[in-house]
Amino acid sequence: MTPETRTSKTAAARRTEVVPAYRWIQFLKQQDARGVALPATLLLSLLVRWCVALHGYSGFQEPPMHGDYEAQRHWMEITAHLPALEWYFYDLQYWGLDYPPLTAFQSWLCGRVANWIDPTWVALHSSRGIETHESKLFMRASVVAFEFIVYVPAVVLLFGTRQMGGASWTTRQVALLTVLLQPCLLLVDHGHFQYNSVMLGFLVWSLYFAAQQRYVLMAISFSCALLFKQMALYFAPAVFAFLLAKCFQRQHGFALFVKLGLAVAGTFGVALLPWIRSPDQLYQILIRVFPVARGLYEDKVANIWCALNVAVKLRDMFDVRTLLRMATAATSLTFAPSCIHLFISTRRLGKSTADSGSLKLLCYALLNTSLAFFLFSFQVHEKSILLPLAPALLLAIDEHWAVSWFVQTALFSMYPLLFRDGLQLPYCVLAVGWSLLRSCPACPADKRTPRLVVLLQWLSTLAMVAIHTMHALVPPPSSLPDIYVVANVLLSCAMFAFFFVYFNYRQFTLVHSLHAQAKVKTA
């Protein structure tokens, strides 16, 4: 090792000492207590989840429709008491089931357990709008249970592999802590109330199997993500490009291609088994899962179409079909370069860089593809930003400042949704706590971040604080009642566009750096 290398490594070690998460993991390492790190991380993440769950949720005491909490509970009610052929037809005006079959089966399982504990929680018709303490405790516990069954083990195993950038044990433990305490997912699933962690867990499982070069299991896992929530389509082009490249890369690629096709078809066939004999049932599932009639976007979401709507009223100028074509074309054009690059680069990566290099390249492509969908696709919701956040967090080892800033922006973009649910307190606590834990560029102690980035993040942070302060203290003018929400949309959208360009740049320059590292190792 050269003196210059030793100096750079020493400097890097000193710079990490200012990061609280690193200091905690390094303390355990120095005390020869590595075995404590994972249990402590899991217990802390469990505690934070329960603390968030003590606050409000979507539709709390807002009859007659309530909100997402009641939607999830109602699906447990109908799946537990009605045959599967009625699930996608039953009373569509009151939270009709509009997610794929695995969500329906998950609702059935929860509904059966709830009916066994206390039938009043999911009694057909009479349980609508129920908000007893015991039923809410069960609902909250079900989210935690499914997250720790599907999502958490996948993240733990993935960061336990050397394929995660070949990072040290300390770095991987810090990254694990970062992912499990990510505030956006915590506030949406355990505050607002949903089961997004299950779908994201299947995605992480697919990445774990990719790291193990078990591509059939990868295809099955990703199919489960699609069958749980249709939003997983945001990742589909990148996953398809990666697996197709592996078919071309291997000597017996056609056999792998056939296995992958059979695995996907078999997974979908099993999930759709109760409805597969009826074309009418399959069509009903399709139109429920993809409700095109709802329009270009819902509420005020920080994507291109909603931002453009401030100046150009697209929904008044074009009909739904035209807007759908425009959104499809824009989305395809923006994710295509990332997927084409992934396909070509994965085929060309040599054995020396294939293990960690192709996995890292896949994470960048998943991030860029899902962010393209969020910015340009049809029918986007505020919560959809959780999808690009998932692969971004898996790159936290390599993208320290970018991931911290991206999470901060994503959390800010969801504030209008969280405000409606009465989640201001956990929003503030998690925003500050997670930033301090990561020692983001807004924290002056972090010397690893370029000065220009520190300046820009300070400016964006001050803008966010200013919007929050004005929203809290200054009533909006009657002529502009949504002015603060629109300001949130414009700032967040501009930031997401910046990250989209940056992460695409990082993906396209990654292969060159991987080859350079391989040459250094062989020199």
Secondary structure, 3 states (H helix, E strand, C coil): CCHHHHHHHHHHHHHHCCCHHHHHHHHHHHCCCHHHHHHHHHHHHHHHHHHHHCCCCCCCCCCCCCCHHHHHHHHHHHHHHCCHHHCCCCCCCCCCCCCCHHHHHHHHHHHHHHHHHCHHHCCCCCCCCCCCHHHHHHHHHHHHHHHHHHHHHHHHHHHCCCCCCCCCHHHHHHHHHHHHCCHHHHHHHHHHHCCHHHHHHHHHHHHHHHHCCCHHHHHHHHHHHHHHCHHHHHCHHHHHHHHHHHHHHCCCHHHHHHHHHHHHHHHHHHHCCCCCCCHHHHHHHHHHHCCHHHCCECCCCCCHHHHHCCCCCHHHHCCHHHHHHHHHHHHHHHHHHHHHHHHHHHHHCCHHHHHHHHHHHHHHHHHHHHHHHHHHCCCECHHHHHHHHHHHHHCCCCCHHHHHHHHHHHHHHCHHHHHHCCCHHHHHHHHHHHHHHHCCCCCCCCCCCCHHHHHHHHHHHHHHHHHHHHHHHCCCCCCCCCHHHHHHHHHHHHHHHHHHHHHHHHHHHHHHHHHHHHHHHHC
